């Protein structure tokens, strides 16, 4: 049995809003599928904060799966956006 090519086991995750807006990650496909919901841990003022993101859509970009994710503020830990005063 041969191993799949690297581009067949990874996909691109793009975070379109929320605290990780603009971040793009390379993630591993699990059993050939991408995650419909992603949890991400990030440091906010030195405190680990859990953010949840849900799939918006998926498309093929030059032979690689590209999935866009939207921030789920309801299920995520609270945070203050940089452009808003506390």
Jmol script that loads the backbone (N, CA, C; Angstrom):
load data "model"
ATOM      1  N   UNK A   1       0.846  -1.177   0.000  1.00  0.00           N
ATOM      2  CA  UNK A   1       0.000   0.000   0.000  1.00  0.00           C
ATOM      3  C   UNK A   1       0.891   1.241   0.000  1.00  0.00           C
ATOM      4  N   UNK A   2       0.537   2.211  -0.793  1.00  0.00           N
ATOM      5  CA  UNK A   2       1.324   3.433  -0.859  1.00  0.00           C
ATOM      6  C   UNK A   2       0.683   4.505   0.022  1.00  0.00           C
ATOM      7  N   UNK A   3       1.520   5.388   0.508  1.00  0.00           N
ATOM      8  CA  UNK A   3       1.036   6.507   1.318  1.00  0.00           C
ATOM      9  C   UNK A   3       0.443   7.562   0.409  1.00  0.00           C
ATOM     10  N   UNK A   4      -0.610   8.254   0.858  1.00  0.00           N
ATOM     11  CA  UNK A   4      -1.168   9.329   0.046  1.00  0.00           C
ATOM     12  C   UNK A   4      -0.164  10.471  -0.091  1.00  0.00           C
ATOM     13  N   UNK A   5      -0.277  11.202  -1.191  1.00  0.00           N
ATOM     14  CA  UNK A   5       0.583  12.367  -1.398  1.00  0.00           C
ATOM     15  C   UNK A   5       0.266  13.407  -0.330  1.00  0.00           C
ATOM     16  N   UNK A   6       1.248  14.225   0.083  1.00  0.00           N
ATOM     17  CA  UNK A   6       1.023  15.217   1.152  1.00  0.00           C
ATOM     18  C   UNK A   6      -0.187  16.114   0.919  1.00  0.00           C
ATOM     19  N   UNK A   7      -0.440  16.536  -0.311  1.00  0.00           N
ATOM     20  CA  UNK A   7      -1.567  17.428  -0.572  1.00  0.00           C
ATOM     21  C   UNK A   7      -2.912  16.719  -0.393  1.00  0.00           C
ATOM     22  N   UNK A   8      -2.907  15.390  -0.302  1.00  0.00           N
ATOM     23  CA  UNK A   8      -4.146  14.648  -0.129  1.00  0.00           C
ATOM     24  C   UNK A   8      -4.500  14.436   1.343  1.00  0.00           C
ATOM     25  N   UNK A   9      -3.606  14.729   2.257  1.00  0.00           N
ATOM     26  CA  UNK A   9      -3.891  14.533   3.676  1.00  0.00           C
ATOM     27  C   UNK A   9      -4.025  15.851   4.443  1.00  0.00           C
ATOM     28  N   UNK A  10      -3.832  16.957   3.776  1.00  0.00           N
ATOM     29  CA  UNK A  10      -3.945  18.268   4.406  1.00  0.00           C
ATOM     30  C   UNK A  10      -5.027  19.097   3.726  1.00  0.00           C
ATOM     31  N   UNK A  11      -5.583  20.029   4.485  1.00  0.00           N
ATOM     32  CA  UNK A  11      -6.479  21.018   3.907  1.00  0.00           C
ATOM     33  C   UNK A  11      -6.153  22.372   4.518  1.00  0.00           C
ATOM     34  N   UNK A  12      -6.631  23.422   3.890  1.00  0.00           N
ATOM     35  CA  UNK A  12      -6.396  24.776   4.366  1.00  0.00           C
ATOM     36  C   UNK A  12      -7.633  25.273   5.100  1.00  0.00           C
ATOM     37  N   UNK A  13      -7.436  25.760   6.318  1.00  0.00           N
ATOM     38  CA  UNK A  13      -8.514  26.341   7.125  1.00  0.00           C
ATOM     39  C   UNK A  13      -8.291  27.845   7.198  1.00  0.00           C
ATOM     40  N   UNK A  14      -9.307  28.617   6.807  1.00  0.00           N
ATOM     41  CA  UNK A  14      -9.231  30.081   6.850  1.00  0.00           C
ATOM     42  C   UNK A  14     -10.269  30.593   7.847  1.00  0.00           C
ATOM     43  N   UNK A  15      -9.830  31.411   8.788  1.00  0.00           N
ATOM     44  CA  UNK A  15     -10.712  31.973   9.802  1.00  0.00           C
ATOM     45  C   UNK A  15     -11.127  33.367   9.338  1.00  0.00           C
ATOM     46  N   UNK A  16     -12.432  33.533   9.048  1.00  0.00           N
ATOM     47  CA  UNK A  16     -12.878  34.753   8.365  1.00  0.00           C
ATOM     48  C   UNK A  16     -13.334  35.867   9.295  1.00  0.00           C
ATOM     49  N   UNK A  17     -13.465  35.579  10.596  1.00  0.00           N
ATOM     50  CA  UNK A  17     -13.848  36.633  11.531  1.00  0.00           C
ATOM     51  C   UNK A  17     -13.435  36.237  12.945  1.00  0.00           C
ATOM     52  N   UNK A  18     -13.828  37.046  13.920  1.00  0.00           N
ATOM     53  CA  UNK A  18     -13.488  36.749  15.308  1.00  0.00           C
ATOM     54  C   UNK A  18     -12.040  37.039  15.635  1.00  0.00           C
ATOM     55  N   UNK A  19     -11.565  36.519  16.759  1.00  0.00           N
ATOM     56  CA  UNK A  19     -10.216  36.835  17.219  1.00  0.00           C
ATOM     57  C   UNK A  19      -9.106  36.276  16.319  1.00  0.00           C
ATOM     58  N   UNK A  20      -9.390  35.274  15.530  1.00  0.00           N
ATOM     59  CA  UNK A  20      -8.371  34.702  14.634  1.00  0.00           C
ATOM     60  C   UNK A  20      -8.568  35.139  13.192  1.00  0.00           C
ATOM     61  N   UNK A  21      -9.344  36.187  12.970  1.00  0.00           N
ATOM     62  CA  UNK A  21      -9.638  36.676  11.624  1.00  0.00           C
ATOM     63  C   UNK A  21      -8.357  36.858  10.807  1.00  0.00           C
ATOM     64  N   UNK A  22      -8.380  36.307   9.611  1.00  0.00           N
ATOM     65  CA  UNK A  22      -7.235  36.442   8.708  1.00  0.00           C
ATOM     66  C   UNK A  22      -6.212  35.335   8.855  1.00  0.00           C
ATOM     67  N   UNK A  23      -6.285  34.542   9.909  1.00  0.00           N
ATOM     68  CA  UNK A  23      -5.334  33.443  10.101  1.00  0.00           C
ATOM     69  C   UNK A  23      -5.690  32.290   9.166  1.00  0.00           C
ATOM     70  N   UNK A  24      -4.662  31.675   8.593  1.00  0.00           N
ATOM     71  CA  UNK A  24      -4.825  30.528   7.715  1.00  0.00           C
ATOM     72  C   UNK A  24      -3.933  29.422   8.244  1.00  0.00           C
ATOM     73  N   UNK A  25      -4.503  28.231   8.417  1.00  0.00           N
ATOM     74  CA  UNK A  25      -3.752  27.088   8.930  1.00  0.00           C
ATOM     75  C   UNK A  25      -3.820  25.924   7.964  1.00  0.00           C
ATOM     76  N   UNK A  26      -2.807  25.092   8.016  1.00  0.00           N
ATOM     77  CA  UNK A  26      -2.810  23.822   7.302  1.00  0.00           C
ATOM     78  C   UNK A  26      -3.185  22.767   8.328  1.00  0.00           C
ATOM     79  N   UNK A  27      -4.266  22.015   8.054  1.00  0.00           N
ATOM     80  CA  UNK A  27      -4.766  21.024   9.001  1.00  0.00           C
ATOM     81  C   UNK A  27      -4.831  19.658   8.326  1.00  0.00           C
ATOM     82  N   UNK A  28      -4.873  18.619   9.135  1.00  0.00           N
ATOM     83  CA  UNK A  28      -4.862  17.247   8.630  1.00  0.00           C
ATOM     84  C   UNK A  28      -6.295  16.760   8.419  1.00  0.00           C
ATOM     85  N   UNK A  29      -6.529  16.136   7.266  1.00  0.00           N
ATOM     86  CA  UNK A  29      -7.803  15.481   7.013  1.00  0.00           C
ATOM     87  C   UNK A  29      -7.868  14.219   7.864  1.00  0.00           C
ATOM     88  N   UNK A  30      -8.998  13.953   8.500  1.00  0.00           N
ATOM     89  CA  UNK A  30      -9.182  12.750   9.299  1.00  0.00           C
ATOM     90  C   UNK A  30     -10.105  11.822   8.525  1.00  0.00           C
ATOM     91  N   UNK A  31      -9.574  10.659   8.143  1.00  0.00           N
ATOM     92  CA  UNK A  31     -10.289   9.704   7.312  1.00  0.00           C
ATOM     93  C   UNK A  31     -10.815  10.376   6.050  1.00  0.00           C
ATOM     94  N   UNK A  32     -10.003  11.255   5.475  1.00  0.00           N
ATOM     95  CA  UNK A  32     -10.324  11.921   4.215  1.00  0.00           C
ATOM     96  C   UNK A  32     -11.282  13.085   4.318  1.00  0.00           C
ATOM     97  N   UNK A  33     -11.641  13.506   5.531  1.00  0.00           N
ATOM     98  CA  UNK A  33     -12.610  14.591   5.692  1.00  0.00           C
ATOM     99  C   UNK A  33     -12.052  15.702   6.581  1.00  0.00           C
ATOM    100  N   UNK A  34     -12.516  16.921   6.329  1.00  0.00           N
ATOM    101  CA  UNK A  34     -12.119  18.053   7.162  1.00  0.00           C
ATOM    102  C   UNK A  34     -13.100  18.190   8.327  1.00  0.00           C
ATOM    103  N   UNK A  35     -12.717  18.991   9.305  1.00  0.00           N
ATOM    104  CA  UNK A  35     -13.559  19.236  10.476  1.00  0.00           C
ATOM    105  C   UNK A  35     -14.634  20.269  10.135  1.00  0.00           C
ATOM    106  N   UNK A  36     -15.863  20.011  10.551  1.00  0.00           N
ATOM    107  CA  UNK A  36     -16.925  20.999  10.340  1.00  0.00           C
ATOM    108  C   UNK A  36     -16.943  22.032  11.472  1.00  0.00           C
ATOM    109  N   UNK A  37     -16.297  21.695  12.590  1.00  0.00           N
ATOM    110  CA  UNK A  37     -16.203  22.589  13.744  1.00  0.00           C
ATOM    111  C   UNK A  37     -14.807  22.442  14.327  1.00  0.00           C
ATOM    112  N   UNK A  38     -14.180  23.578  14.613  1.00  0.00           N
ATOM    113  CA  UNK A  38     -12.805  23.587  15.109  1.00  0.00           C
ATOM    114  C   UNK A  38     -12.745  24.360  16.421  1.00  0.00           C
ATOM    115  N   UNK A  39     -12.009  23.815  17.374  1.00  0.00           N
ATOM    116  CA  UNK A  39     -11.705  24.570  18.591  1.00  0.00           C
ATOM    117  C   UNK A  39     -10.245  25.010  18.496  1.00  0.00           C
ATOM    118  N   UNK A  40      -9.998  26.239  18.866  1.00  0.00           N
ATOM    119  CA  UNK A  40      -8.650  26.796  18.833  1.00  0.00           C
ATOM    120  C   UNK A  40      -8.370  27.434  20.190  1.00  0.00           C
ATOM    121  N   UNK A  41      -7.183  27.175  20.715  1.00  0.00           N
ATOM    122  CA  UNK A  41      -6.766  27.787  21.979  1.00  0.00           C
ATOM    123  C   UNK A  41      -5.762  28.887  21.645  1.00  0.00           C
ATOM    124  N   UNK A  42      -5.966  30.043  22.242  1.00  0.00           N
ATOM    125  CA  UNK A  42      -5.087  31.181  22.000  1.00  0.00           C
ATOM    126  C   UNK A  42      -4.853  31.908  23.316  1.00  0.00           C
ATOM    127  N   UNK A  43      -3.714  32.561  23.430  1.00  0.00           N
ATOM    128  CA  UNK A  43      -3.439  33.360  24.625  1.00  0.00           C
ATOM    129  C   UNK A  43      -4.010  34.760  24.443  1.00  0.00           C
ATOM    130  N   UNK A  44      -4.808  35.190  25.414  1.00  0.00           N
ATOM    131  CA  UNK A  44      -5.348  36.546  25.429  1.00  0.00           C
ATOM    132  C   UNK A  44      -4.918  37.149  26.758  1.00  0.00           C
ATOM    133  N   UNK A  45      -4.030  38.123  26.680  1.00  0.00           N
ATOM    134  CA  UNK A  45      -3.458  38.755  27.878  1.00  0.00           C
ATOM    135  C   UNK A  45      -2.905  37.711  28.837  1.00  0.00           C
ATOM    136  N   UNK A  46      -2.233  36.705  28.290  1.00  0.00           N
ATOM    137  CA  UNK A  46      -1.568  35.683  29.082  1.00  0.00           C
ATOM    138  C   UNK A  46      -2.473  34.579  29.608  1.00  0.00           C
ATOM    139  N   UNK A  47      -3.735  34.592  29.217  1.00  0.00           N
ATOM    140  CA  UNK A  47      -4.690  33.577  29.675  1.00  0.00           C
ATOM    141  C   UNK A  47      -5.111  32.730  28.482  1.00  0.00           C
ATOM    142  N   UNK A  48      -5.063  31.385  28.644  1.00  0.00           N
ATOM    143  CA  UNK A  48      -5.523  30.503  27.578  1.00  0.00           C
ATOM    144  C   UNK A  48      -7.023  30.694  27.381  1.00  0.00           C
ATOM    145  N   UNK A  49      -7.413  30.918  26.138  1.00  0.00           N
ATOM    146  CA  UNK A  49      -8.805  31.176  25.801  1.00  0.00           C
ATOM    147  C   UNK A  49      -9.221  30.222  24.694  1.00  0.00           C
ATOM    148  N   UNK A  50     -10.399  29.613  24.814  1.00  0.00           N
ATOM    149  CA  UNK A  50     -10.902  28.651  23.839  1.00  0.00           C
ATOM    150  C   UNK A  50     -11.875  29.340  22.893  1.00  0.00           C
ATOM    151  N   UNK A  51     -11.592  29.237  21.594  1.00  0.00           N
ATOM    152  CA  UNK A  51     -12.460  29.810  20.559  1.00  0.00           C
ATOM    153  C   UNK A  51     -12.999  28.675  19.699  1.00  0.00           C
ATOM    154  N   UNK A  52     -14.291  28.757  19.367  1.00  0.00           N
ATOM    155  CA  UNK A  52     -14.929  27.770  18.491  1.00  0.00           C
ATOM    156  C   UNK A  52     -15.239  28.414  17.149  1.00  0.00           C
ATOM    157  N   UNK A  53     -14.995  27.652  16.081  1.00  0.00           N
ATOM    158  CA  UNK A  53     -15.267  28.094  14.721  1.00  0.00           C
ATOM    159  C   UNK A  53     -16.061  27.023  13.985  1.00  0.00           C
ATOM    160  N   UNK A  54     -17.050  27.451  13.184  1.00  0.00           N
ATOM    161  CA  UNK A  54     -17.900  26.546  12.410  1.00  0.00           C
ATOM    162  C   UNK A  54     -17.675  26.752  10.916  1.00  0.00           C
ATOM    163  N   UNK A  55     -17.759  25.667  10.177  1.00  0.00           N
ATOM    164  CA  UNK A  55     -17.567  25.699   8.721  1.00  0.00           C
ATOM    165  C   UNK A  55     -18.623  26.573   8.063  1.00  0.00           C
ATOM    166  N   UNK A  56     -18.170  27.403   7.110  1.00  0.00           N
ATOM    167  CA  UNK A  56     -19.056  28.221   6.296  1.00  0.00           C
ATOM    168  C   UNK A  56     -19.217  27.569   4.934  1.00  0.00           C
ATOM    169  N   UNK A  57     -18.093  27.264   4.308  1.00  0.00           N
ATOM    170  CA  UNK A  57     -18.123  26.611   3.003  1.00  0.00           C
ATOM    171  C   UNK A  57     -16.792  25.934   2.718  1.00  0.00           C
ATOM    172  N   UNK A  58     -16.782  25.169   1.650  1.00  0.00           N
ATOM    173  CA  UNK A  58     -15.581  24.419   1.238  1.00  0.00           C
ATOM    174  C   UNK A  58     -15.456  24.537  -0.276  1.00  0.00           C
ATOM    175  N   UNK A  59     -14.217  24.593  -0.747  1.00  0.00           N
ATOM    176  CA  UNK A  59     -13.982  24.626  -2.189  1.00  0.00           C
ATOM    177  C   UNK A  59     -12.615  24.030  -2.480  1.00  0.00           C
ATOM    178  N   UNK A  60     -12.391  23.711  -3.728  1.00  0.00           N
ATOM    179  CA  UNK A  60     -11.108  23.184  -4.169  1.00  0.00           C
ATOM    180  C   UNK A  60     -10.280  24.346  -4.711  1.00  0.00           C
ATOM    181  N   UNK A  61      -9.083  24.515  -4.181  1.00  0.00           N
ATOM    182  CA  UNK A  61      -8.179  25.565  -4.655  1.00  0.00           C
ATOM    183  C   UNK A  61      -6.898  24.874  -5.102  1.00  0.00           C
ATOM    184  N   UNK A  62      -6.694  24.809  -6.396  1.00  0.00           N
ATOM    185  CA  UNK A  62      -5.518  24.193  -6.998  1.00  0.00           C
ATOM    186  C   UNK A  62      -5.286  22.776  -6.457  1.00  0.00           C
ATOM    187  N   UNK A  63      -6.368  21.981  -6.373  1.00  0.00           N
ATOM    188  CA  UNK A  63      -6.268  20.599  -5.965  1.00  0.00           C
ATOM    189  C   UNK A  63      -6.225  20.355  -4.468  1.00  0.00           C
ATOM    190  N   UNK A  64      -6.429  21.390  -3.691  1.00  0.00           N
ATOM    191  CA  UNK A  64      -6.413  21.240  -2.234  1.00  0.00           C
ATOM    192  C   UNK A  64      -7.715  21.784  -1.654  1.00  0.00           C
ATOM    193  N   UNK A  65      -8.272  21.091  -0.673  1.00  0.00           N
ATOM    194  CA  UNK A  65      -9.500  21.544  -0.029  1.00  0.00           C
ATOM    195  C   UNK A  65      -9.206  22.811   0.780  1.00  0.00           C
ATOM    196  N   UNK A  66     -10.062  23.803   0.609  1.00  0.00           N
ATOM    197  CA  UNK A  66      -9.953  25.082   1.323  1.00  0.00           C
ATOM    198  C   UNK A  66     -11.287  25.305   2.029  1.00  0.00           C
ATOM    199  N   UNK A  67     -11.277  25.390   3.367  1.00  0.00           N
ATOM    200  CA  UNK A  67     -12.505  25.536   4.149  1.00  0.00           C
ATOM    201  C   UNK A  67     -12.459  26.854   4.904  1.00  0.00           C
ATOM    202  N   UNK A  68     -13.558  27.618   4.803  1.00  0.00           N
ATOM    203  CA  UNK A  68     -13.666  28.869   5.558  1.00  0.00           C
ATOM    204  C   UNK A  68     -14.488  28.615   6.810  1.00  0.00           C
ATOM    205  N   UNK A  69     -14.058  29.233   7.927  1.00  0.00           N
ATOM    206  CA  UNK A  69     -14.707  29.051   9.218  1.00  0.00           C
ATOM    207  C   UNK A  69     -15.125  30.393   9.807  1.00  0.00           C
ATOM    208  N   UNK A  70     -16.314  30.392  10.454  1.00  0.00           N
ATOM    209  CA  UNK A  70     -16.864  31.587  11.102  1.00  0.00           C
ATOM    210  C   UNK A  70     -16.822  31.406  12.621  1.00  0.00           C
ATOM    211  N   UNK A  71     -16.525  32.475  13.336  1.00  0.00           N
ATOM    212  CA  UNK A  71     -16.411  32.484  14.794  1.00  0.00           C
ATOM    213  C   UNK A  71     -17.768  32.241  15.452  1.00  0.00           C
ATOM    214  N   UNK A  72     -17.805  31.372  16.448  1.00  0.00           N
ATOM    215  CA  UNK A  72     -19.006  31.108  17.242  1.00  0.00           C
ATOM    216  C   UNK A  72     -18.795  31.723  18.625  1.00  0.00           C
ATOM    217  N   UNK A  73     -19.230  32.961  18.784  1.00  0.00           N
ATOM    218  CA  UNK A  73     -19.015  33.698  20.029  1.00  0.00           C
ATOM    219  C   UNK A  73     -19.800  33.098  21.189  1.00  0.00           C
ATOM    220  N   UNK A  74     -20.939  32.483  20.913  1.00  0.00           N
ATOM    221  CA  UNK A  74     -21.783  31.923  21.963  1.00  0.00           C
ATOM    222  C   UNK A  74     -21.076  30.807  22.723  1.00  0.00           C
ATOM    223  N   UNK A  75     -20.393  29.914  22.014  1.00  0.00           N
ATOM    224  CA  UNK A  75     -19.727  28.778  22.646  1.00  0.00           C
ATOM    225  C   UNK A  75     -18.284  29.063  23.051  1.00  0.00           C
ATOM    226  N   UNK A  76     -17.733  30.181  22.605  1.00  0.00           N
ATOM    227  CA  UNK A  76     -16.337  30.511  22.889  1.00  0.00           C
ATOM    228  C   UNK A  76     -16.189  31.244  24.211  1.00  0.00           C
ATOM    229  N   UNK A  77     -14.967  31.210  24.752  1.00  0.00           N
ATOM    230  CA  UNK A  77     -14.669  32.016  25.938  1.00  0.00           C
ATOM    231  C   UNK A  77     -14.782  33.488  25.560  1.00  0.00           C
ATOM    232  N   UNK A  78     -15.179  34.342  26.510  1.00  0.00           N
ATOM    233  CA  UNK A  78     -15.288  35.769  26.202  1.00  0.00           C
ATOM    234  C   UNK A  78     -13.920  36.401  25.949  1.00  0.00           C
ATOM    235  N   UNK A  79     -13.922  37.406  25.115  1.00  0.00           N
ATOM    236  CA  UNK A  79     -12.708  38.184  24.845  1.00  0.00           C
ATOM    237  C   UNK A  79     -13.144  39.569  24.389  1.00  0.00           C
ATOM    238  N   UNK A  80     -12.259  40.534  24.494  1.00  0.00           N
ATOM    239  CA  UNK A  80     -12.543  41.902  24.061  1.00  0.00           C
ATOM    240  C   UNK A  80     -11.758  42.143  22.781  1.00  0.00           C
ATOM    241  N   UNK A  81     -12.468  42.423  21.657  1.00  0.00           N
ATOM    242  CA  UNK A  81     -11.748  42.707  20.406  1.00  0.00           C
ATOM    243  C   UNK A  81     -10.805  43.884  20.579  1.00  0.00           C
ATOM    244  N   UNK A  82      -9.690  43.849  19.851  1.00  0.00           N
ATOM    245  CA  UNK A  82      -8.672  44.904  19.979  1.00  0.00           C
ATOM    246  C   UNK A  82      -9.196  46.290  19.646  1.00  0.00           C
ATOM    247  N   UNK A  83     -10.187  46.380  18.749  1.00  0.00           N
ATOM    248  CA  UNK A  83     -10.679  47.686  18.321  1.00  0.00           C
ATOM    249  C   UNK A  83     -11.777  48.241  19.255  1.00  0.00           C
ATOM    250  N   UNK A  84     -12.106  47.514  20.338  1.00  0.00           N
ATOM    251  CA  UNK A  84     -13.123  47.982  21.288  1.00  0.00           C
ATOM    252  C   UNK A  84     -12.504  48.152  22.667  1.00  0.00           C
ATOM    253  N   UNK A  85     -12.765  49.274  23.320  1.00  0.00           N
ATOM    254  CA  UNK A  85     -12.229  49.469  24.680  1.00  0.00           C
ATOM    255  C   UNK A  85     -12.942  48.547  25.668  1.00  0.00           C
ATOM    256  N   UNK A  86     -12.268  48.220  26.771  1.00  0.00           N
ATOM    257  CA  UNK A  86     -12.849  47.342  27.802  1.00  0.00           C
ATOM    258  C   UNK A  86     -13.939  48.009  28.581  1.00  0.00           C
TER     259      UNK A  86
END
end "model"
wireframe off; spacefill off
backbone 0.3
color backbone group
